Each structure stands twice: as structure tokens, then as C-alpha cells.
């Protein structure tokens, strides 16, 4: 395996430049997809390599249940600094698994509570709750039964929009339309998947936390642009965002990637972006630009991570198979 087994643990650093530049210079849709993909690949590769390191480290422990051949000198020779790295990987991988498992379980619990709270309401695309506390968010889920009546049509994606009467009371009719368009955009774009990916990736590798922060912002900007295109007024969306943030500075779903729309993000930056012309919907940035170079650097880092982890996995498999073969 050599030093290749360590590369996926540190290569996420190559994505830091694009995490910042993508927020400013890429279309939010492109930025969200690019950063989520890089984060997901990097997290899987780094976790896989921790698992490979743990195999070597666990085989060195007395009384372990692994085959005796797995602790042969040939196995340890495949890993540089096997005595230190192998044993250090054991608590590191356990911490990653516990952290990701706790985050995933929290998502399941929150989703169940929300679904239970909405269980007695009619299955319409928009659920208006009689609550003076201002909030609005999108709940991904199965398709809504029945026709789309009331404040909005059925979204292209599955799920429903939840809004309180307190939020509706503080918005003008045009701002309400912008609010519903924003939340429907979250559902149509399946933003909860991108957000959950980067959330778990940041738990798996702390070097990926800047990508989680960036995607939290770009997903909101993506919904802003979709809402502006639907209602035909960027200013209406900007006013709706500003008013909603003033009414509900801390929404109930603020820390939940499974429920999109709870985290308002840097509102002044979003409003300022809506005051400018719509960004170009380019699929990939030009190579000669700073953001283009950063994007290629991040893609290169993710590719090298995938190749390094695959090479390490195959090498370890061949070494273990060789030690298990009869002499």
C-alpha cells in the first residue's frame, strides 16, 4: 500500500479553494452538485482507508479474532509506520462510525417527529400550521396524494412545504409566492440529499467541513434563483428572504439537513446576489479562471483519493490472500 493509503485522508484539502470560490463565481446549482460530489467521494475514500489501516492495526493486537496470517510481517510491511498508524486508526474509525451513525439517527428521529406532526393534516402540497411562530421549510418525502390546491402546485420533487400562519401574516402576497417557490425549489432539486451528503462527509473527515458550509449556502442560493425564475421578480424573492429572516432568525429546522429551508444562510449575501443579474448556468467553469483551476484541482484530488484507496484495498487483499494460502 505504501504512502498511498494515507493520501485520501489529506487530499480533501485540495477542495478548500473551490469551496470558497464556488460560492462566489459558480452557478449555485453547479456549485452544489460539484461540492457535494467531491465531499461524498472524498469521505468514502478516507473512511475506506481508515478501515484498511484498522485491519492491519487490529491484527497486531493480542487475542484478536482475525486469522493469524494477517499479523505476518508481510502484512505489516505493506503499511508504513504500521505500529503507530495501524493502532491509531482503530479509535479514529470507531469515532467516524459513531459520529456518522449518530447524525443519521438524528435525521431519522427528526423526520419521524415532523411526519407525525403533519399526520393529521390533509395531504396537500402545502401544510399551513396554526402557529404564531414564523417558520417555513420543505419536508422531503413520498408523493402528495390528491390535487394541488391552495398556495401552490405540486412540486416536481416529492414532499411538501410546511409554513406557519405567523410567517404568512408577516409577508405580502408577492412575497408569499416567492417563499413557496423557494421551498418548492428545495424539493424539486432534492437539496436534502446534497446537504445530507456533505453533513455526513464532514463527520467522516473534518477536512471536509468547509464544503459543508459552502453547500449549505449554495443550496439556498440555488433555491433563490429557481424562485426568482418562477415568480419573475428577483426583488420579490430578495424581499421575502429578508423579511423571513427578520421574522424567524432561528427556524425550528435550522440544523437539520433532511429538512431543507430551515437554515437561512448568510442572508445579506443572498439578498445582494439577487440584486445582481442572474448567474450564467454554465455546467463547468472555464479552465483559465481561478474557480476553474480550483474546480479541476478538487476533481483531481477526489480522483486521486479514489485511485489511492482502490490501490490500497487491492494491495491489502492480495497480501492477505497470500498469507492465507498454504505454503
C-alpha positions as CSV (number, residue, x, y, z in Angstrom):
1,X,0.0,0.0,0.0
2,X,2.8,2.4,0.8
3,X,2.0,6.0,1.4
4,X,-1.0,5.8,-1.0
5,X,-3.1,4.6,1.9
6,X,-2.6,8.0,3.7
7,X,-3.4,10.2,0.7
8,X,-7.2,10.0,0.9
9,X,-7.0,11.3,4.5
10,X,-5.4,14.6,3.5
11,X,-6.4,15.1,-0.2
12,X,-9.7,16.8,0.9
13,X,-7.5,19.8,1.5
14,X,-7.4,20.2,-2.3
15,X,-11.1,21.1,-2.3
16,X,-10.7,24.1,0.1
17,X,-10.0,26.7,-2.7
18,X,-13.0,25.7,-4.7
19,X,-15.3,25.6,-1.7
20,X,-14.8,29.4,-1.3
21,X,-14.6,30.3,-5.0
22,X,-17.7,28.2,-5.9
23,X,-19.9,30.3,-3.6
24,X,-19.0,33.5,-5.5
25,X,-18.3,32.5,-9.1
26,X,-20.3,29.4,-10.0
27,X,-23.9,29.0,-10.6
28,X,-25.4,27.7,-7.3
29,X,-26.7,24.6,-9.0
30,X,-23.3,23.7,-10.4
31,X,-21.5,24.6,-7.1
32,X,-23.9,22.5,-5.0
33,X,-23.5,19.4,-7.2
34,X,-19.8,19.7,-7.6
35,X,-19.0,20.2,-3.9
36,X,-21.4,17.5,-2.8
37,X,-19.9,15.0,-5.2
38,X,-16.3,15.9,-4.2
39,X,-17.3,15.7,-0.5
40,X,-19.0,12.3,-0.9
41,X,-16.2,10.7,-2.8
42,X,-13.5,12.1,-0.5
43,X,-15.4,10.9,2.6
44,X,-15.9,7.4,1.3
45,X,-12.3,7.1,0.3
46,X,-10.9,8.4,3.6
47,X,-13.2,6.1,5.5
48,X,-12.2,3.1,3.4
49,X,-8.5,3.8,4.0
50,X,-9.1,4.1,7.8
51,X,-10.7,0.7,7.5
52,X,-7.6,-0.7,5.8
53,X,-5.4,0.8,8.4
54,X,-7.6,-0.6,11.2
55,X,-7.3,-4.1,9.7
56,X,-3.5,-4.0,9.9
57,X,-3.6,-2.4,13.4
58,X,-6.2,-4.9,14.8
59,X,-4.2,-7.9,13.6
60,X,-1.4,-6.8,15.8
61,X,-3.5,-6.8,19.0
62,X,-3.2,-10.0,21.2
63,X,-6.3,-12.1,21.3
64,X,-7.9,-10.6,18.2
65,X,-10.3,-12.8,16.2
66,X,-8.6,-12.3,12.9
67,X,-6.6,-15.1,11.2
68,X,-3.1,-15.5,12.4
69,X,-1.6,-14.9,9.0
70,X,-3.0,-11.3,9.0
71,X,-0.3,-10.3,11.5
72,X,2.6,-11.7,9.5
73,X,5.5,-9.4,8.7
74,X,4.4,-9.2,5.1
75,X,1.1,-7.6,6.1
76,X,2.8,-5.1,8.3
77,X,5.4,-4.3,5.7
78,X,2.6,-3.1,3.4
79,X,1.9,-0.2,5.7
80,X,4.4,2.5,6.6
81,X,4.7,3.1,10.3
82,X,2.4,0.2,10.9
83,X,2.9,0.1,14.6
84,X,1.6,3.7,15.1
85,X,-0.8,4.2,12.1
86,X,-2.5,0.8,12.5
87,X,-3.4,1.2,16.1
88,X,-4.2,4.9,15.8
89,X,-6.7,4.0,13.0
90,X,-8.8,1.9,15.4
91,X,-10.2,4.7,17.6
92,X,-10.3,7.0,14.6
93,X,-12.5,4.7,12.6
94,X,-14.8,4.0,15.5
95,X,-15.2,7.7,16.1
96,X,-16.2,8.2,12.4
97,X,-18.7,5.4,12.6
98,X,-20.2,6.6,15.8
99,X,-20.4,10.2,14.6
100,X,-22.0,9.4,11.3
101,X,-24.4,6.9,12.9
102,X,-25.5,9.5,15.4
103,X,-26.0,12.1,12.7
104,X,-28.0,9.7,10.6
105,X,-30.1,8.6,13.5
106,X,-30.9,12.2,14.4
107,X,-32.1,12.8,10.9
108,X,-34.4,9.8,11.2
109,X,-35.8,10.9,14.6
110,X,-36.5,14.5,13.4
111,X,-38.1,13.3,10.2
112,X,-40.4,10.9,12.2
113,X,-41.4,13.8,14.5
114,X,-42.2,16.1,11.6
115,X,-44.2,13.4,9.8
116,X,-46.1,12.6,12.9
117,X,-46.9,16.3,13.5
118,X,-48.3,16.6,9.9
119,X,-50.1,13.2,10.0
120,X,-53.5,14.7,10.8
121,X,-53.4,17.3,8.1
122,X,-54.8,16.9,4.6
123,X,-52.3,15.5,2.1
124,X,-51.8,18.8,0.2
125,X,-48.6,20.1,-1.3
126,X,-48.6,22.9,1.4
127,X,-49.3,22.4,5.1
128,X,-50.3,25.6,6.9
129,X,-49.9,25.2,10.6
130,X,-51.8,27.5,13.0
131,X,-48.8,28.7,14.9
132,X,-47.8,32.3,15.7
133,X,-44.1,31.4,15.5
134,X,-42.9,32.3,12.0
135,X,-41.2,29.5,10.1
136,X,-41.2,27.7,6.7
137,X,-39.4,24.7,5.5
138,X,-39.6,21.8,3.0
139,X,-40.2,18.2,4.1
140,X,-38.9,15.6,1.5
141,X,-41.0,12.5,1.4
142,X,-43.4,10.5,-0.7
143,X,-45.7,12.0,-3.3
144,X,-48.6,14.1,-2.1
145,X,-52.0,12.5,-2.7
146,X,-54.7,14.5,-4.2
147,X,-54.7,17.6,-6.3
148,X,-52.7,20.7,-5.7
149,X,-54.8,23.4,-4.1
150,X,-54.3,26.4,-2.0
151,X,-50.9,28.2,-2.1
152,X,-49.0,26.1,-4.6
153,X,-48.9,23.5,-7.3
154,X,-47.4,20.1,-6.6
155,X,-43.6,20.3,-6.7
156,X,-41.7,18.4,-9.3
157,X,-39.9,16.5,-6.5
158,X,-41.7,14.7,-3.7
159,X,-42.6,16.2,-0.4
160,X,-44.5,19.2,0.9
161,X,-44.0,22.7,2.1
162,X,-44.7,23.5,5.8
163,X,-45.4,27.1,6.8
164,X,-46.9,28.7,9.9
165,X,-49.6,31.3,9.9
166,X,-47.2,33.5,11.8
167,X,-44.9,33.5,8.7
168,X,-47.7,34.1,6.3
169,X,-49.0,37.0,8.3
170,X,-45.7,38.9,8.0
171,X,-45.4,38.6,4.2
172,X,-47.1,40.4,1.4
173,X,-48.9,38.3,-1.3
174,X,-45.9,38.6,-3.8
175,X,-43.5,37.6,-1.0
176,X,-45.6,34.6,-0.1
177,X,-45.4,33.4,-3.7
178,X,-41.7,33.8,-3.6
179,X,-41.5,31.9,-0.3
180,X,-43.5,29.0,-1.7
181,X,-41.4,29.0,-4.9
182,X,-38.2,28.9,-2.8
183,X,-39.4,25.9,-0.8
184,X,-40.7,24.0,-3.8
185,X,-37.3,24.5,-5.4
186,X,-35.7,22.7,-2.5
187,X,-38.0,19.8,-3.1
188,X,-37.6,19.8,-6.9
189,X,-33.8,19.9,-6.7
190,X,-33.6,17.2,-4.0
191,X,-31.4,19.5,-2.0
192,X,-31.7,17.4,1.1
193,X,-29.6,14.8,-0.5
194,X,-26.8,17.1,-1.2
195,X,-27.0,18.6,2.3
196,X,-27.0,15.2,4.0
197,X,-24.1,14.1,1.9
198,X,-21.9,17.0,2.9
199,X,-23.1,16.7,6.5
200,X,-22.1,13.1,6.8
201,X,-18.9,13.7,4.9
202,X,-17.8,16.4,7.3
203,X,-18.4,13.9,10.2
204,X,-16.3,11.4,8.4
205,X,-13.4,13.7,7.7
206,X,-13.0,17.1,9.4
207,X,-11.1,18.5,6.4
208,X,-14.4,18.5,4.5
209,X,-16.2,20.9,6.9
210,X,-15.6,23.9,4.6
211,X,-17.5,22.1,1.8
212,X,-20.4,21.5,4.2
213,X,-20.6,25.2,5.0
214,X,-20.3,26.1,1.3
215,X,-23.1,23.7,0.2
216,X,-25.4,25.0,2.9
217,X,-25.1,28.4,1.3
218,X,-25.2,27.3,-2.4
219,X,-28.3,25.2,-1.9
220,X,-30.1,28.2,-0.5
221,X,-28.8,30.3,-3.4
222,X,-30.0,27.6,-5.9
223,X,-33.5,27.7,-4.4
224,X,-33.4,31.6,-4.6
225,X,-32.5,31.5,-8.3
226,X,-35.2,29.0,-9.0
227,X,-37.8,31.0,-7.1
228,X,-36.8,34.2,-8.9
229,X,-37.2,32.5,-12.3
230,X,-40.6,31.1,-11.3
231,X,-42.1,34.3,-9.9
232,X,-40.3,36.6,-12.5
233,X,-39.0,39.0,-9.9
234,X,-35.6,38.9,-8.2
235,X,-36.6,41.7,-6.0
236,X,-39.7,39.9,-4.6
237,X,-37.5,36.9,-3.7
238,X,-35.0,39.2,-2.0
239,X,-37.7,40.9,0.0
240,X,-39.2,37.6,1.0
241,X,-35.8,36.3,2.1
242,X,-35.1,39.5,4.2
243,X,-38.5,39.6,5.8
244,X,-38.5,35.8,6.6
245,X,-35.0,36.2,8.2
246,X,-36.2,39.1,10.3
247,X,-39.4,37.3,11.4
248,X,-37.7,34.0,12.2
249,X,-33.9,34.4,12.9
250,X,-33.8,30.9,14.1
251,X,-36.2,28.5,12.4
252,X,-37.0,25.1,14.1
253,X,-35.3,23.1,11.4
254,X,-32.1,25.1,11.5
255,X,-29.6,22.2,12.0
256,X,-31.3,19.5,10.0
257,X,-30.1,18.7,6.5
258,X,-33.0,16.4,5.9
259,X,-35.4,19.4,6.2
260,X,-34.4,22.0,3.7
261,X,-35.1,25.6,4.1
262,X,-34.5,25.8,7.8
263,X,-31.1,27.4,7.6
264,X,-31.4,30.9,6.1
265,X,-27.7,31.1,5.4
266,X,-25.8,34.4,5.1
267,X,-29.0,36.4,4.3
268,X,-27.2,39.7,3.3
269,X,-25.1,37.8,0.7
270,X,-28.1,36.1,-0.7
271,X,-30.0,39.4,-1.0
272,X,-27.1,41.1,-2.6
273,X,-26.8,38.2,-5.1
274,X,-30.4,38.6,-6.0
275,X,-29.9,42.3,-6.7
276,X,-27.4,41.4,-9.4
277,X,-28.3,39.8,-12.8
278,X,-28.9,36.0,-12.8
279,X,-25.7,34.0,-12.9
280,X,-24.8,32.1,-16.1
281,X,-25.9,28.5,-15.9
282,X,-22.6,27.1,-17.1
283,X,-22.1,23.4,-16.4
284,X,-18.3,23.7,-15.7
285,X,-16.2,26.8,-15.2
286,X,-13.6,27.8,-17.8
287,X,-10.2,26.3,-17.2
288,X,-8.4,29.6,-17.4
289,X,-10.2,31.2,-14.5
290,X,-9.4,30.9,-10.8
291,X,-12.5,29.0,-10.0
292,X,-11.9,26.7,-13.0
293,X,-8.4,25.8,-11.8
294,X,-9.8,25.3,-8.3
295,X,-12.5,23.0,-9.6
296,X,-10.1,20.9,-11.6
297,X,-7.8,20.7,-8.5
298,X,-10.7,19.5,-6.4
299,X,-11.7,17.0,-9.0
300,X,-8.1,15.8,-9.3
301,X,-7.9,15.4,-5.5
302,X,-11.1,13.3,-5.5
303,X,-9.9,11.2,-8.4
304,X,-6.5,10.5,-6.7
305,X,-8.3,9.7,-3.5
306,X,-10.4,7.1,-5.3
307,X,-7.4,5.6,-7.1
308,X,-5.3,5.5,-3.9
309,X,-8.0,3.8,-1.8
310,X,-8.7,1.3,-4.6
311,X,-5.0,0.6,-5.0
312,X,-4.6,0.2,-1.2
313,X,-7.6,-2.1,-1.0
314,X,-6.5,-4.3,-3.8
315,X,-2.9,-4.5,-2.5
316,X,-4.0,-5.4,1.0
317,X,-6.4,-8.0,-0.3
318,X,-3.6,-9.6,-2.3
319,X,-1.2,-9.6,0.6
320,X,-3.8,-11.1,3.0
321,X,-4.7,-13.7,0.4
322,X,-1.0,-14.6,0.0
323,X,-0.5,-15.0,3.8
324,X,-3.6,-17.2,4.0
325,X,-2.5,-19.5,1.1
326,X,-0.9,-22.8,2.2
327,X,2.8,-22.9,1.8
